[in-house]
Amino acid sequence: MSGAMDKAKGRFKEIAGKITGHERLEAEGKTDQMRGKIRRQVTNARHRAEGIRDSFKHDR
């Protein structure tokens, strides 16, 4: 699942938890949002690293 999907799912869970008063669901939502944010950052870092690697290959 992508980082954006994790964040969206997490936001939905958090809102549902707040509306229903279900603290565990709200906490799961916050966790899913953080997971999505981290996944997006890792993906961005990987893409940057691949770009740097590719730039060295093209210089040769």
DOMI-362723 format. One record per residue (C-alpha): residue number from 1; x, y, z; chain; residue in one letter. Coordinates in pm, whole numbers. Example, Ala and Ser with C-alpha at 12.3 -4.5 7.8 and 13.67 -1.06 7.14 Angstrom:
pt i->1 | c1->1230 | c2->-450 | c3->780 | ch->A | aa->a
pt i->2 | c1->1367 | c2->-106 | c3->714 | ch->A | aa->s
END
This chain:
pt i->1 | c1->0 | c2->0 | c3->0 | ch->A | aa->m
pt i->2 | c1->129 | c2->345 | c3->-82 | ch->A | aa->s
pt i->3 | c1->207 | c2->613 | c3->170 | ch->A | aa->g
pt i->4 | c1->-84 | c2->825 | c3->48 | ch->A | aa->a
pt i->5 | c1->-325 | c2->535 | c3->94 | ch->A | aa->m
pt i->6 | c1->-197 | c2->471 | c3->447 | ch->A | aa->d
pt i->7 | c1->-244 | c2->838 | c3->533 | ch->A | aa->k
pt i->8 | c1->-597 | c2->846 | c3->390 | ch->A | aa->a
pt i->9 | c1->-695 | c2->524 | c3->567 | ch->A | aa->k
pt i->10 | c1->-544 | c2->656 | c3->888 | ch->A | aa->g
pt i->11 | c1->-729 | c2->986 | c3->863 | ch->A | aa->r
pt i->12 | c1->-1056 | c2->801 | c3->809 | ch->A | aa->f
pt i->13 | c1->-993 | c2->576 | c3->1110 | ch->A | aa->k
pt i->14 | c1->-899 | c2->872 | c3->1328 | ch->A | aa->e
pt i->15 | c1->-1215 | c2->1063 | c3->1237 | ch->A | aa->i
pt i->16 | c1->-1431 | c2->752 | c3->1283 | ch->A | aa->a
pt i->17 | c1->-1271 | c2->693 | c3->1622 | ch->A | aa->g
pt i->18 | c1->-1336 | c2->1051 | c3->1731 | ch->A | aa->k
pt i->19 | c1->-1699 | c2->1038 | c3->1618 | ch->A | aa->i
pt i->20 | c1->-1770 | c2->706 | c3->1789 | ch->A | aa->t
pt i->21 | c1->-1554 | c2->770 | c3->2094 | ch->A | aa->g
pt i->22 | c1->-1346 | c2->463 | c3->2014 | ch->A | aa->h
pt i->23 | c1->-1000 | c2->559 | c3->2141 | ch->A | aa->e
pt i->24 | c1->-825 | c2->253 | c3->2000 | ch->A | aa->r
pt i->25 | c1->-956 | c2->319 | c3->1648 | ch->A | aa->l
pt i->26 | c1->-846 | c2->681 | c3->1677 | ch->A | aa->e
pt i->27 | c1->-499 | c2->569 | c3->1787 | ch->A | aa->a
pt i->28 | c1->-478 | c2->320 | c3->1500 | ch->A | aa->e
pt i->29 | c1->-565 | c2->601 | c3->1264 | ch->A | aa->g
pt i->30 | c1->-286 | c2->819 | c3->1394 | ch->A | aa->k
pt i->31 | c1->-45 | c2->525 | c3->1365 | ch->A | aa->t
pt i->32 | c1->-153 | c2->457 | c3->1005 | ch->A | aa->d
pt i->33 | c1->-102 | c2->824 | c3->918 | ch->A | aa->q
pt i->34 | c1->248 | c2->819 | c3->1063 | ch->A | aa->m
pt i->35 | c1->324 | c2->495 | c3->875 | ch->A | aa->r
pt i->36 | c1->211 | c2->662 | c3->553 | ch->A | aa->g
pt i->37 | c1->426 | c2->966 | c3->616 | ch->A | aa->k
pt i->38 | c1->733 | c2->754 | c3->688 | ch->A | aa->i
pt i->39 | c1->668 | c2->532 | c3->385 | ch->A | aa->r
pt i->40 | c1->644 | c2->842 | c3->163 | ch->A | aa->r
pt i->41 | c1->971 | c2->980 | c3->303 | ch->A | aa->q
pt i->42 | c1->1150 | c2->648 | c3->252 | ch->A | aa->v
pt i->43 | c1->1022 | c2->627 | c3->-104 | ch->A | aa->t
pt i->44 | c1->1138 | c2->983 | c3->-174 | ch->A | aa->n
pt i->45 | c1->1482 | c2->909 | c3->-30 | ch->A | aa->a
pt i->46 | c1->1509 | c2->593 | c3->-238 | ch->A | aa->r
pt i->47 | c1->1419 | c2->784 | c3->-554 | ch->A | aa->h
pt i->48 | c1->1678 | c2->1051 | c3->-475 | ch->A | aa->r
pt i->49 | c1->1943 | c2->784 | c3->-415 | ch->A | aa->a
pt i->50 | c1->1855 | c2->614 | c3->-743 | ch->A | aa->e
pt i->51 | c1->1883 | c2->947 | c3->-921 | ch->A | aa->g
pt i->52 | c1->2227 | c2->1010 | c3->-772 | ch->A | aa->i
pt i->53 | c1->2337 | c2->658 | c3->-865 | ch->A | aa->r
pt i->54 | c1->2210 | c2->703 | c3->-1220 | ch->A | aa->d
pt i->55 | c1->2389 | c2->1037 | c3->-1254 | ch->A | aa->s
pt i->56 | c1->2719 | c2->867 | c3->-1173 | ch->A | aa->f
pt i->57 | c1->2650 | c2->598 | c3->-1433 | ch->A | aa->k
pt i->58 | c1->2586 | c2->858 | c3->-1702 | ch->A | aa->h
pt i->59 | c1->2907 | c2->1052 | c3->-1621 | ch->A | aa->d
pt i->60 | c1->3129 | c2->759 | c3->-1717 | ch->A | aa->r
END
